[in-house]
Amino acid sequence: MKPRDKGCFECWFLIITGLVVVMALSGCTPKEKQTFSEASWEDQVAQTRVSDLYKPHVGEDGRFFAPWMPMPDKSFLDVLWWKLSSKNDYTDEEKTFLPAVLPDTAQRLAQTKGDFILWIGHNTFLVRIDETYWLTDPMFSKRALVPARFTPPALTLEAFNRLVPKANILISHNHYDHLDRATMKKLPADSRVFVPLGLKQMVENMNKTDVQQMDWWEEQDLGNGVRLICLPVQHWSQRITQGRNTTLWASWLLITPKVTVYFGGDSGYFKGFEEFGRRFPGIDYAFMATTAYHPRWFMAYNHMNIPEAVQGFEQLGAKYFIPTQWGTFYLGDEPAGYPGLDLARYIQDKRLDSERFKIMDIGQILAIDPEVTRNQADIE
């Protein structure tokens, strides 16, 4: 970049920044912030129709959308206003709270028998059911494009590849904290990868030879009584190399003879949770996103706060709640570890059954409840 070009860029940045500051000081806030309230948001959700979950969700321009409630348009000025007007009014405890990072995960994993769930960090979980491994949104890098980790992954990629013979990989969408190129390229080339529509070629270019893309409500029979279902979520997609909403975003339901697991990906609260619970009764573990929900005026469509995540979990009819995506990156106004603390407080304040909420530490290996597998056997 020539010095003059750089100067022009800096001038425009200062002009735009100044404009946002003037808007803030004059009370000229974005319309969405002016009108947002939790009551009005709940009313918006209540007015959506379950039948719209099944409608076509790609436009003539090739961009995907949520037919039950299209995402509000946010301009560059909205983003700047959020960033420049954010308030950091969290307590010292809330600012510093993080999940523990347990030591010697590789050694413990090598000695673990039976079915389990391991939290590697952020939305990266390793689940073993009947000697089959499932890995969600692999993210082992130090940064998600720009945001840096506050906590390390529980395993190095080298240790993971040494200990896990072959994993089925589930990708929820293309955001950098969920689809990390450096991580994907180092995982075995013959890993079987399931992605939402539009991501097949990109993931194949990440050194993967077995990539299967699926649409919402599409189901695959994987044999031996195992089914994988791609389900809607309320979110969006974009990368530097991929335009906004040109690829789909999704959640996943894994049904096995032993246990049923819902991997929620990223989502705002919507009626899908109630519909999933109705159509697929008997969910055992629900992995629910708890991240980047402040400020609510900016985040409510795409990210659930803690009350919404708990409500979605209850509507799923799941037995256990596992919070995801907290404690690693600073993505919203709230500190990285805040959602874990927020959830613990909510459980206590509402006197919920704490045994149903598995707030894990990084590197924790949670044995899958044998009572769950017994119940599944009874159902079969």
C-alpha positions as CSV (number, residue, x, y, z in Angstrom):
1,M,0.0,0.0,0.0
2,K,1.4,3.4,-0.9
3,P,1.8,5.9,1.9
4,R,-0.8,8.2,0.4
5,D,-3.3,5.3,0.1
6,K,-2.6,4.4,3.8
7,G,-3.2,8.0,4.7
8,C,-6.5,8.0,2.8
9,F,-7.6,4.8,4.6
10,E,-6.7,6.4,8.0
11,C,-8.6,9.5,7.1
12,W,-11.7,7.5,6.2
13,F,-11.4,5.5,9.3
14,L,-11.2,8.6,11.5
15,I,-14.1,10.2,9.6
16,I,-16.3,7.1,10.1
17,T,-15.2,6.7,13.7
18,G,-15.9,10.4,14.4
19,L,-19.3,10.0,12.8
20,V,-20.2,7.1,15.1
21,V,-19.0,9.0,18.1
22,V,-21.1,12.0,17.1
23,M,-24.1,9.7,16.6
24,A,-23.5,8.2,20.1
25,L,-23.2,11.6,21.8
26,S,-26.2,13.0,20.0
27,G,-28.4,10.0,20.8
28,C,-28.5,8.9,17.2
29,T,-28.2,5.2,18.0
30,P,-29.0,2.4,15.6
31,K,-32.7,1.8,15.3
32,E,-32.4,-1.8,16.4
33,K,-30.8,-0.7,19.7
34,Q,-33.4,2.0,20.2
35,T,-36.3,-0.5,19.9
36,F,-34.8,-3.7,21.4
37,S,-36.4,-5.2,24.5
38,E,-36.5,-8.8,25.7
39,A,-40.3,-8.6,25.7
40,S,-40.5,-7.5,22.0
41,W,-37.8,-10.1,21.1
42,E,-39.9,-12.9,22.7
43,D,-42.9,-11.6,20.9
44,Q,-41.1,-11.7,17.5
45,V,-40.1,-15.4,18.2
46,A,-43.6,-16.3,19.3
47,Q,-45.1,-15.0,16.1
48,T,-42.9,-17.2,13.9
49,R,-44.5,-20.4,12.5
50,V,-43.1,-24.0,12.9
51,S,-44.2,-24.8,9.4
52,D,-41.7,-22.2,8.1
53,L,-38.9,-24.4,9.4
54,Y,-39.6,-26.7,6.4
55,K,-39.7,-24.0,3.7
56,P,-37.1,-23.5,1.0
57,H,-34.2,-21.5,2.4
58,V,-32.1,-20.4,-0.5
59,G,-32.9,-17.3,-2.6
60,E,-32.6,-16.8,-6.3
61,D,-29.2,-15.1,-5.6
62,G,-27.9,-18.3,-4.1
63,R,-27.8,-17.0,-0.6
64,F,-29.3,-18.9,2.3
65,F,-31.7,-17.5,4.8
66,A,-34.0,-18.6,7.7
67,P,-37.6,-18.6,6.2
68,W,-39.2,-18.4,9.7
69,M,-37.4,-15.1,10.5
70,P,-34.9,-13.6,8.1
71,M,-31.8,-12.1,9.7
72,P,-32.0,-8.3,10.2
73,D,-29.5,-6.3,8.0
74,K,-26.7,-4.8,10.0
75,S,-24.5,-2.2,8.4
76,F,-20.8,-1.5,8.9
77,L,-21.9,1.5,11.0
78,D,-23.9,-0.8,13.2
79,V,-20.8,-2.9,13.8
80,L,-18.7,0.2,14.5
81,W,-21.3,1.6,16.8
82,W,-21.3,-1.6,18.8
83,K,-17.5,-1.8,19.1
84,L,-17.1,1.9,20.0
85,S,-20.0,2.1,22.4
86,S,-19.5,-1.2,24.2
87,K,-19.6,-1.0,28.0
88,N,-17.2,-3.1,30.1
89,D,-19.2,-3.1,33.3
90,Y,-18.4,-6.7,34.5
91,T,-17.1,-7.5,37.9
92,D,-13.5,-8.6,38.5
93,E,-14.7,-12.1,39.0
94,E,-16.7,-12.1,35.7
95,K,-13.7,-10.7,33.8
96,T,-11.2,-13.3,35.1
97,F,-13.4,-16.4,35.4
98,L,-12.3,-19.2,33.0
99,P,-12.8,-23.0,32.9
100,A,-10.0,-25.0,34.4
101,V,-7.6,-26.6,32.0
102,L,-6.9,-30.1,33.3
103,P,-3.4,-31.6,32.8
104,D,-2.3,-34.8,31.1
105,T,-5.3,-35.1,28.9
106,A,-3.4,-37.3,26.4
107,Q,-2.4,-39.8,29.1
108,R,-5.9,-39.9,30.6
109,L,-7.5,-40.3,27.2
110,A,-5.2,-43.2,26.3
111,Q,-6.4,-45.0,29.5
112,T,-10.1,-44.2,29.1
113,K,-12.5,-47.1,28.4
114,G,-16.0,-47.1,27.2
115,D,-18.1,-44.2,25.8
116,F,-17.2,-40.6,26.7
117,I,-17.3,-36.9,25.9
118,L,-14.1,-34.9,26.0
119,W,-14.1,-31.1,25.9
120,I,-11.0,-30.0,23.9
121,G,-12.1,-26.3,24.0
122,H,-14.6,-23.9,22.4
123,N,-16.9,-25.9,20.2
124,T,-14.5,-28.8,19.8
125,F,-15.6,-32.0,21.5
126,L,-14.5,-35.5,21.0
127,V,-17.3,-38.1,21.6
128,R,-16.7,-41.8,21.5
129,I,-19.7,-44.2,21.2
130,D,-19.1,-47.9,20.6
131,E,-15.5,-47.3,19.6
132,T,-16.6,-44.7,16.9
133,Y,-15.2,-41.2,17.3
134,W,-17.1,-38.0,16.5
135,L,-15.2,-34.6,16.5
136,T,-17.2,-31.3,16.4
137,D,-15.9,-28.1,14.8
138,P,-12.2,-28.9,15.2
139,M,-10.3,-25.8,16.4
140,F,-6.8,-26.3,17.7
141,S,-5.2,-23.0,16.4
142,K,-4.1,-20.1,18.6
143,R,-6.3,-17.6,16.8
144,A,-9.7,-17.7,15.1
145,L,-8.5,-15.4,12.3
146,V,-8.1,-12.4,14.8
147,P,-9.3,-13.3,18.3
148,A,-6.7,-15.2,20.4
149,R,-7.4,-18.0,22.8
150,F,-7.6,-17.4,26.5
151,T,-7.3,-21.1,27.2
152,P,-5.3,-23.7,25.2
153,P,-6.9,-26.8,23.6
154,A,-6.8,-29.9,25.9
155,L,-4.7,-31.8,23.4
156,T,-2.2,-31.0,20.7
157,L,-3.1,-32.0,17.2
158,E,-0.1,-34.4,17.2
159,A,-1.4,-36.1,20.3
160,F,-4.9,-36.2,18.9
161,N,-3.9,-37.8,15.7
162,R,-1.8,-40.4,17.6
163,L,-4.6,-41.3,20.0
164,V,-7.7,-41.2,17.7
165,P,-7.4,-43.7,14.8
166,K,-10.2,-42.1,12.7
167,A,-12.9,-39.6,13.6
168,N,-16.1,-38.5,11.9
169,I,-16.0,-34.7,11.8
170,L,-19.1,-32.5,12.1
171,I,-18.9,-28.9,10.8
172,S,-21.7,-26.5,11.9
173,H,-20.8,-23.5,9.6
174,N,-17.9,-21.6,8.1
175,H,-17.0,-19.0,10.7
176,Y,-13.3,-19.1,11.6
177,D,-13.8,-20.3,15.2
178,H,-15.8,-23.3,13.8
179,L,-14.0,-24.2,10.6
180,D,-10.2,-23.7,11.0
181,R,-8.2,-24.4,7.9
182,A,-4.9,-25.1,9.7
183,T,-6.5,-27.6,12.0
184,M,-8.5,-29.3,9.3
185,K,-5.4,-29.7,7.0
186,K,-3.5,-31.5,9.8
187,L,-6.3,-34.0,10.6
188,P,-6.1,-37.3,8.6
189,A,-7.0,-36.9,5.0
190,D,-9.4,-39.8,5.0
191,S,-11.5,-38.5,7.9
192,R,-15.1,-38.6,7.0
193,V,-16.5,-35.0,7.2
194,F,-20.1,-33.9,7.2
195,V,-20.8,-30.3,6.3
196,P,-23.8,-28.1,5.5
197,L,-24.5,-27.2,1.9
198,G,-21.9,-25.1,0.1
199,L,-18.8,-26.2,2.1
200,K,-17.9,-29.4,0.3
201,Q,-15.3,-28.0,-2.1
202,M,-13.7,-25.7,0.6
203,V,-13.2,-28.6,3.0
204,E,-11.9,-30.9,0.2
205,N,-9.3,-28.2,-0.3
206,M,-8.3,-28.6,3.3
207,N,-6.8,-32.0,2.5
208,K,-9.9,-34.1,2.9
209,T,-11.1,-36.8,0.6
210,D,-14.4,-37.9,2.1
211,V,-16.7,-34.9,2.5
212,Q,-20.4,-35.2,2.5
213,Q,-22.6,-32.1,2.4
214,M,-26.2,-32.1,3.7
215,D,-29.2,-29.9,3.7
216,W,-31.6,-29.1,6.6
217,W,-33.8,-32.1,7.5
218,E,-31.6,-34.5,5.4
219,E,-30.8,-37.8,7.0
220,Q,-28.1,-40.4,6.4
221,D,-28.2,-44.0,7.5
222,L,-24.6,-44.8,8.5
223,G,-25.2,-48.4,9.3
224,N,-25.4,-50.5,12.5
225,G,-28.4,-48.4,13.6
226,V,-26.6,-45.1,13.5
227,R,-28.4,-42.1,11.8
228,L,-27.1,-38.5,11.3
229,I,-29.6,-35.7,10.7
230,C,-28.8,-32.2,9.6
231,L,-31.1,-29.7,11.3
232,P,-31.8,-25.9,11.0
233,V,-30.4,-23.3,13.3
234,Q,-30.8,-19.5,13.4
235,H,-27.4,-18.1,12.4
236,W,-25.4,-16.9,9.3
237,S,-22.2,-17.6,7.4
238,Q,-19.3,-15.6,5.9
239,R,-15.6,-15.8,5.3
240,I,-13.2,-13.6,3.5
241,T,-13.3,-15.9,0.6
242,Q,-17.0,-16.7,0.8
243,G,-19.8,-14.1,0.7
244,R,-22.4,-13.6,3.4
245,N,-24.8,-16.6,3.6
246,T,-23.5,-18.3,0.4
247,T,-23.0,-21.4,2.5
248,L,-25.5,-23.0,4.9
249,W,-25.2,-23.3,8.7
250,A,-26.6,-26.3,10.7
251,S,-26.9,-28.3,13.8
252,W,-26.6,-32.1,13.9
253,L,-28.5,-34.9,15.6
254,L,-26.6,-38.2,16.0
255,I,-28.9,-41.2,16.8
256,T,-27.2,-44.4,17.8
257,P,-28.6,-47.6,19.4
258,K,-26.9,-46.5,22.7
259,V,-27.3,-42.7,22.9
260,T,-28.8,-39.7,21.0
261,V,-26.7,-36.5,20.9
262,Y,-27.7,-33.1,19.7
263,F,-24.8,-30.9,18.5
264,G,-26.3,-27.4,18.5
265,G,-23.7,-25.4,16.6
266,D,-24.3,-21.7,16.8
267,S,-27.9,-20.4,17.0
268,G,-30.2,-17.8,18.3
269,Y,-33.3,-19.0,20.1
270,F,-36.1,-20.2,17.7
271,K,-39.0,-22.6,17.6
272,G,-36.7,-25.3,16.1
273,F,-35.8,-26.6,19.5
274,E,-39.5,-27.4,20.3
275,E,-39.9,-29.0,16.9
276,F,-36.8,-31.1,17.3
277,G,-38.0,-32.3,20.6
278,R,-41.3,-33.3,19.2
279,R,-39.9,-35.1,16.1
280,F,-37.0,-36.7,17.8
281,P,-37.9,-37.7,21.4
282,G,-35.3,-39.2,23.6
283,I,-32.3,-36.9,23.2
284,D,-29.8,-37.6,25.8
285,Y,-27.1,-35.0,25.5
286,A,-27.7,-31.5,24.1
287,F,-24.6,-29.4,23.3
288,M,-26.0,-25.8,23.6
289,A,-24.1,-22.7,22.5
290,T,-23.5,-20.2,25.3
291,T,-21.4,-17.4,23.7
292,A,-21.4,-13.9,22.4
293,Y,-24.8,-12.8,23.6
294,H,-24.0,-9.3,24.8
295,P,-25.0,-6.7,23.7
296,R,-28.5,-8.2,23.2
297,W,-29.6,-5.6,20.6
298,F,-26.8,-6.8,18.3
299,M,-26.6,-10.5,19.2
300,A,-30.1,-11.8,20.0
301,Y,-30.9,-13.1,16.5
302,N,-27.7,-15.1,16.2
303,H,-26.8,-16.1,19.8
304,M,-28.9,-17.3,22.7
305,N,-28.4,-15.9,26.2
306,I,-28.5,-18.3,29.1
307,P,-32.2,-18.3,29.8
308,E,-32.9,-19.0,26.1
309,A,-30.3,-21.8,25.9
310,V,-31.9,-23.4,29.0
311,Q,-35.4,-23.0,27.5
312,G,-34.2,-24.5,24.2
313,F,-32.7,-27.4,26.2
314,E,-36.0,-28.0,28.0
315,Q,-37.9,-27.9,24.7
316,L,-35.6,-30.5,23.2
317,G,-36.5,-32.8,26.1
318,A,-32.9,-33.7,26.5
319,K,-31.5,-35.3,29.7
320,Y,-28.2,-33.4,29.9
321,F,-27.1,-29.9,29.0
322,I,-23.5,-29.3,27.9
323,P,-22.6,-25.6,27.4
324,T,-20.3,-25.0,24.5
325,Q,-18.1,-22.2,23.1
326,W,-17.4,-20.4,26.3
327,G,-14.0,-19.9,28.0
328,T,-11.8,-19.8,24.9
329,F,-12.4,-16.7,22.8
330,Y,-13.6,-13.2,23.5
331,L,-16.3,-12.8,20.8
332,G,-19.1,-10.6,22.3
333,D,-19.0,-7.8,24.9
334,E,-18.9,-10.4,27.7
335,P,-15.6,-11.8,28.9
336,A,-14.6,-15.2,27.5
337,G,-15.4,-17.2,30.7
338,Y,-18.5,-15.2,31.7
339,P,-21.1,-17.6,30.1
340,G,-20.0,-20.5,32.3
341,L,-20.4,-18.3,35.4
342,D,-23.7,-16.9,34.2
343,L,-25.1,-20.4,33.6
344,A,-24.0,-21.6,37.1
345,R,-25.7,-18.6,38.7
346,Y,-28.9,-19.1,36.6
347,I,-29.1,-22.8,37.7
348,Q,-28.8,-21.7,41.3
349,D,-31.2,-18.8,41.1
350,K,-33.8,-20.8,39.3
351,R,-33.2,-23.9,41.5
352,L,-32.7,-26.1,38.5
353,D,-31.5,-29.7,38.8
354,S,-27.7,-29.1,38.7
355,E,-27.1,-32.8,37.8
356,R,-28.6,-32.2,34.4
357,F,-26.1,-29.4,33.6
358,K,-22.5,-30.6,32.8
359,I,-20.4,-27.5,32.9
360,M,-17.1,-29.1,31.9
361,D,-13.5,-28.2,32.4
362,I,-11.2,-28.2,29.4
363,G,-9.7,-31.6,29.2
364,Q,-12.5,-33.2,31.2
365,I,-13.5,-36.7,30.1
366,L,-17.1,-37.2,30.9
367,A,-18.3,-40.9,30.9
368,I,-21.6,-41.2,29.1
369,D,-24.2,-42.1,31.6
370,P,-24.7,-45.9,31.6
371,E,-28.3,-45.3,32.5
372,V,-28.8,-43.5,29.2
373,T,-27.4,-46.5,27.3
374,R,-29.6,-48.9,29.2
375,N,-32.7,-46.7,28.4
376,Q,-31.8,-46.7,24.7
377,A,-31.5,-50.5,24.7
378,D,-34.9,-50.7,26.3
379,I,-36.3,-48.4,23.6
380,E,-34.7,-50.5,20.8
